[in-house]
């Protein structure tokens, strides 16, 4: 008696030997998957797989709670044409669905949930291969596969391509035109310039705003002419950044700040240029463009702030003032080099809370910890004079101005302050006090009356 079509005895167990996917399915080590060894699979799964692998139409099977993926030779061809380079056999669809097929995930989950089959007609699918877009209309049937108890155990998906259509159809063109119009409106509203550099001719295309900034005429200009408007100290950096961006192996990201001088109006601007270079399969740039933003106002403000900070730091350095900052949650301190020097350490030394506490004179420390700090946290700003011991050797007097920084909820999160050496003032004050004491002693022991008047009383 001859073998009947579909007769299991004629099939090399457990799957058909004919076809690439039949061979791969049979040879795969399923022990490493959630399904376990194939010889222990339920008959329902083996039977539907035999059907799937013989089906001439592109078919996928999603099986079990993990939706493990199986597919046939026809489906493999579709995946290859869609640019998919990942081996999907045995992978959970919950973790990875083929690009362009993710739109089917809701339908797959619906079939599993309801047990009812679904027909999806004329579904537009988009694929990308070798940076070329492709669209096609498909009709899909999603059939619920049940286990031995009649419960949903998987989904058999079969697809038929109905029609292939070009990317530049009229409907898509209208949509692209609408998006382009919206983008131009946003660019205009944000007062941005745009640029596009042809890396073959080294000519650059600018929009009207960018041409006005650079003082150049013509929609397309030579890159050399544009570079001449960039100030000399920035020009080399711009050239180097362009070369670095279009170099093979680059991530293609381009961002740089530079100043320009309009050759017509002599007006100076500071620009922020952002863009991206895109490479083809031959690792050659086929598109390099982006936007320009006028940041002159912000740049001048930062320059003014930088100059102010420099003057402030110079004044602080001249006045021999140490700066410190204490992060309360982290219990970490940052400080200036002068602060470390005042505590008797090398300028480059990074001090911690331990070194700070140890530098305070033992007679001053109890008051600092038990009274001053609680009052500071309560009042928010205080000053105190106390003695510190520099490396357990020299004793000096310092004045500490402290301020508390609070978060939005009113919780103290940081202390900042300054430390100033007032030893000379203290010594001078001590001499004055000693002189006054000597004067009063003379007054008290003198043999005749003596009157002492202050300037105010006189």
C-alpha positions in Angstrom: 0.0 0.0 0.0 1.5 3.4 -1.0 1.9 6.2 1.3 -1.0 8.6 1.4 -0.4 12.4 1.3 0.1 13.6 4.8 0.7 10.0 6.1 2.9 10.5 9.2 4.8 7.3 8.4 6.1 8.9 5.3 7.5 11.9 7.2 10.9 11.9 8.9 9.9 12.4 12.5 9.0 14.9 13.7 8.9 17.3 10.8 9.1 17.2 7.0 12.6 16.8 5.7 11.9 18.8 2.6 12.4 22.5 2.7 14.8 24.7 4.6 12.5 25.4 7.5 11.5 21.8 7.9 15.2 20.9 8.2 16.0 23.7 10.6 12.9 23.0 12.8 14.0 19.3 13.1 17.6 20.1 13.8 17.1 22.9 16.3 17.9 22.1 20.0 14.5 22.9 21.5 15.6 21.8 24.9 17.0 25.3 25.4 13.5 26.9 24.8 10.4 27.0 27.0 8.8 24.3 24.8 11.4 21.7 25.8 12.5 18.7 23.6 10.4 18.2 20.5 9.7 14.5 21.2 7.7 15.6 24.2 5.6 18.2 22.4 1.8 17.6 22.3 0.4 16.0 19.2 -1.6 19.2 18.4 1.6 21.2 18.0 3.3 18.5 15.9 0.3 18.2 13.6 -0.1 21.9 13.0 3.6 22.2 12.4 3.4 19.5 9.7 0.6 21.5 8.1 2.5 24.8 8.4 5.7 23.5 6.9 3.9 22.1 3.8 1.8 25.3 3.2 2.9 27.1 0.0 1.6 30.4 1.4 3.6 32.5 3.9 2.6 31.2 7.3 3.6 31.8 11.0 2.6 29.8 14.1 2.7 31.5 17.5 2.5 28.8 20.2 2.1 28.7 23.9 2.0 31.4 26.6 5.3 32.8 25.2 4.0 32.9 21.7 7.0 31.0 20.3 7.5 31.7 16.6 7.5 29.0 13.9 7.3 29.8 10.1 7.6 28.1 6.8 9.9 28.6 3.7 7.4 31.0 2.1 7.4 33.2 5.2 11.2 33.1 5.3 11.3 34.6 1.8 8.9 37.4 2.9 11.1 38.1 5.9 14.2 38.3 3.8 12.6 40.7 1.3 11.5 42.8 4.2 15.1 43.2 5.3 14.8 41.1 8.4 18.2 39.7 9.4 17.3 38.0 12.7 16.6 34.3 13.1 13.1 34.3 14.5 12.7 30.5 14.8 12.0 29.6 18.5 11.9 33.3 19.7 9.1 34.6 21.8 6.9 37.1 19.8 6.4 39.0 23.1 10.1 39.8 23.1 10.6 40.4 19.4 8.3 40.6 16.4 9.5 41.1 12.9 9.8 44.6 11.8 6.7 45.6 9.8 4.6 42.8 11.4 4.3 44.4 14.9 1.0 45.9 13.7 -0.4 42.3 13.9 0.4 41.9 17.6 -3.1 43.2 18.8 -4.8 40.8 16.5 -2.7 37.8 17.6 -3.4 38.6 21.3 -7.2 38.9 20.5 -7.3 35.5 18.9 -5.6 33.9 22.0 -7.9 35.8 24.3 -11.2 35.1 22.6 -10.5 31.8 20.7 -12.1 33.3 17.6 -10.4 33.5 14.2 -9.8 36.8 12.5 -9.6 37.9 8.8 -7.7 41.1 8.1 -8.1 42.4 4.5 -6.0 44.8 2.5 -3.6 45.7 5.3 -0.9 48.2 4.2 2.5 46.9 5.4 5.7 48.9 5.2 9.2 47.4 5.0 12.7 48.8 4.7 15.6 47.1 3.0 18.9 48.7 2.1 17.5 52.1 3.1 14.8 51.7 0.5 11.2 51.8 1.5 8.6 49.3 0.2 4.9 49.1 0.8 2.5 46.3 0.0 -1.2 45.4 0.8 -1.7 42.0 2.5 -4.7 39.9 3.6 -4.2 37.8 6.7 -6.1 35.0 8.3 -5.5 34.3 12.0 -6.8 31.0 13.1 -7.0 29.9 16.7 -5.2 26.5 17.3 -6.6 24.6 20.4 -4.9 22.1 22.7 -6.2 18.6 23.7 -8.7 20.3 26.0 -10.1 22.6 23.4 -8.4 25.7 24.9 -6.6 28.3 22.8 -2.9 27.3 22.6 -1.6 29.2 19.6 -2.3 31.2 16.5 -1.7 30.2 12.9 -1.2 33.2 10.7 -1.3 33.0 6.9 -0.8 35.9 4.6 -1.4 36.7 0.9 0.1 39.7 -0.8 -2.7 41.5 -2.7 -1.0 44.4 -4.3 2.3 46.2 -4.3 2.3 49.9 -4.4 5.1 52.5 -4.8 6.0 54.7 -1.9 5.5 57.9 -3.8 1.7 57.4 -4.5 -0.5 60.6 -4.5 -1.9 60.0 -1.1 1.5 59.6 0.5 2.8 62.6 -1.5 0.0 64.8 -0.1 0.8 63.6 3.4 4.5 64.3 3.0 3.7 67.7 1.5 1.5 68.5 4.5 4.3 67.5 6.9 6.8 69.5 5.0 4.6 72.6 5.2 4.2 72.1 9.0 7.9 71.7 9.4 8.6 74.9 7.4 6.1 76.7 9.6 7.9 75.4 12.8 11.3 76.4 11.4 10.1 79.9 10.5 8.3 80.3 13.9 11.4 79.2 15.8 13.5 81.6 13.7 15.9 78.8 12.6 18.2 78.6 9.6 18.5 75.4 7.6 21.5 74.0 5.7 22.3 71.1 3.5 25.9 70.3 2.4 26.6 68.3 -0.7 29.8 66.4 0.2 30.6 65.8 -3.4 30.5 69.4 -4.8 31.0 71.0 -1.3 28.2 73.4 -2.1 25.8 74.2 0.7 22.1 75.1 0.4 20.7 77.7 2.9 17.3 79.0 3.6 16.6 82.7 3.3 17.2 83.4 7.0 20.6 81.6 7.0 21.6 83.5 3.8 20.8 86.7 5.5 22.9 85.8 8.6 25.9 84.9 6.5 25.4 87.8 4.1 25.5 85.4 1.1 23.4 85.5 -2.0 22.0 82.6 -4.0 20.3 79.5 -2.5 23.4 77.4 -3.1 26.8 78.7 -2.2 30.4 77.4 -2.0 31.4 76.0 1.4 34.6 78.0 1.2 32.6 81.3 0.9 30.6 80.4 3.9 33.7 79.4 5.9 35.2 82.9 5.2 32.4 84.5 7.3 33.4 82.4 10.3 35.8 84.1 12.7 39.3 82.8 12.4 39.5 81.4 15.9 36.5 79.2 15.2 37.0 78.4 11.5 39.5 75.5 12.0 37.2 73.9 14.6 34.3 74.0 12.1 36.3 72.4 9.3 37.6 69.7 11.7 34.1 68.9 12.9 32.7 68.6 9.4 35.6 66.2 8.4 35.0 64.2 11.6 31.3 63.9 11.0 31.5 62.7 7.4 34.3 60.3 8.1 33.3 56.5 7.7 32.6 55.0 11.0 31.3 58.3 12.5 27.9 58.3 14.3 27.0 61.1 11.9 26.0 63.6 14.7 27.1 67.2 14.1 26.9 70.0 16.7 29.1 73.0 17.1 29.0 76.7 18.1 30.8 79.4 16.2 30.8 83.2 15.6 30.3 84.8 12.1 30.8 88.3 10.7 28.4 89.3 8.0 30.6 90.7 5.2 27.9 93.1 4.1 26.6 94.6 7.4 29.7 93.7 9.5 27.2 92.4 12.1 28.6 89.6 14.4 26.5 86.7 15.4 27.0 83.5 17.5 25.4 80.4 15.9 24.6 76.9 17.1 24.8 74.4 14.3 23.1 71.0 14.6 22.8 68.3 12.0 23.3 64.7 11.0 25.2 62.9 8.2 23.5 59.8 6.7 25.6 57.0 5.1 24.6 54.6 2.3 25.6 50.9 2.1 29.0 51.9 0.7 29.6 54.0 3.8 29.4 57.2 1.8 27.5 60.3 2.9 24.4 60.7 0.8 22.8 63.4 3.0 24.3 66.0 5.4 22.1 68.8 6.7 20.6 70.4 9.8 19.6 73.6 11.4 21.2 76.9 12.6 20.1 78.8 15.7 21.1 82.4 16.6 22.3 82.2 20.2 24.0 85.7 20.2 21.9 87.0 23.0 22.5 84.0 25.2 26.2 83.9 24.3 26.7 87.6 25.3 24.8 87.1 28.5 27.0 84.1 29.4 30.2 86.1 28.5 29.0 88.8 30.8 28.3 86.3 33.6 31.7 84.7 33.0 33.4 88.0 33.3 31.5 88.8 36.5 32.4 85.4 37.9 36.1 85.9 37.1 36.1 89.3 38.8 34.3 87.9 41.8 36.8 85.0 42.0 39.7 87.5 41.7 38.2 89.6 44.5 37.8 86.5 46.7 41.3 85.4 46.0 42.7 88.8 46.7 40.8 89.0 50.0 42.2 85.6 51.0 38.7 84.1 51.4 38.0 80.4 51.4 34.7 79.1 49.9 33.0 75.9 51.1 29.8 74.0 50.4 28.3 71.1 52.4 25.7 68.7 50.9 23.6 67.6 53.8 21.9 64.4 52.4 25.3 63.2 51.0 27.3 64.5 53.9 29.9 65.7 51.4 31.9 68.9 51.3 33.4 70.8 48.4 35.7 73.7 48.8 38.2 76.1 47.3 42.0 75.7 47.5 42.1 78.7 49.8 39.8 77.0 52.2 42.2 74.0 52.5 45.1 76.4 52.9 43.3 78.2 55.8 42.9 74.8 57.6 46.6 74.2 57.2 46.5 71.8 54.3 48.1 71.9 50.8 45.9 73.8 48.3 45.2 70.6 46.3 44.0 68.6 49.4 40.4 67.5 49.3 38.9 67.7 52.8 36.1 65.8 54.3 33.8 66.5 57.3 36.3 64.7 59.6 39.1 67.0 58.7 36.9 70.1 59.2 35.8 69.0 62.6 39.3 68.1 63.7 40.6 71.5 62.7 38.2 73.3 65.1 39.7 74.2 68.5 38.6 71.7 71.1 37.2 74.5 73.3 35.1 75.8 70.4 33.8 72.5 69.0 31.0 71.9 71.6 29.5 75.3 70.9 29.8 74.8 67.2 28.0 71.4 67.2 25.4 71.9 70.0 24.4 75.6 69.6 25.7 77.2 66.4 24.5 74.6 63.9 20.9 74.2 65.3 20.6 78.0 65.3 22.0 78.2 61.7 19.4 75.7 60.5 16.7 77.6 62.2 17.6 81.1 61.2 19.0 80.3 57.7 22.0 82.7 57.9 24.6 83.3 60.6 28.2 84.3 61.2 30.6 83.2 63.8 34.2 83.8 64.9 36.2 80.9 66.3 39.6 79.4 66.5 41.0 76.6 64.4 44.2 74.6 64.7 46.2 74.3 61.5 47.4 70.7 61.4 47.6 70.6 65.2 50.3 73.3 65.1 49.2 76.9 64.5 46.1 78.5 66.1 44.4 81.2 64.0 41.1 83.0 64.3 38.6 82.8 61.5 35.2 84.3 60.6 32.7 82.0 59.0 29.7 83.4 57.1 27.1 80.5 56.6 23.8 80.2 54.7 21.3 77.4 54.4 19.8 76.3 51.1 16.3 74.8 51.3 14.4 72.7 48.8 10.8 73.4 47.7 9.4 71.7 50.8 11.5 73.8 53.1 13.9 71.0 54.0 17.6 72.1 54.4 19.6 70.4 51.7 22.9 72.4 51.6 25.1 74.8 53.6 27.3 77.3 51.8 29.7 79.8 53.3 33.0 81.7 53.4 36.0 81.4 55.7 38.2 84.4 56.4 41.4 84.7 58.5 40.9 87.4 61.1 43.9 86.6 63.3 45.5 90.0 62.7 42.3 91.8 63.6 42.0 89.7 66.8 45.6 90.5 67.7 45.1 94.2 67.1 41.8 94.1 69.1 43.7 92.3 71.9 46.4 95.1 72.0 43.7 97.7 72.2 42.0 96.0 75.0 45.3 95.6 76.9 46.1 99.3 76.4 42.6 100.3 77.7 43.1 98.0 80.7 46.5 99.7 81.4 44.9 103.1 81.2 42.1 102.2 83.7 44.7 100.8 86.0 46.6 104.1 86.0 43.4 106.0 86.6 42.5 103.8 89.6 45.8 103.9 91.3 46.7 107.6 90.5 47.2 110.0 93.5 45.0 112.7 91.9 41.7 112.7 90.1 41.8 111.8 86.4 38.9 112.1 83.9 38.6 110.1 80.7 36.3 111.2 77.9 35.3 109.4 74.7 35.2 111.3 71.4 31.4 111.2 71.5 31.2 112.6 75.0 33.8 115.3 74.3 
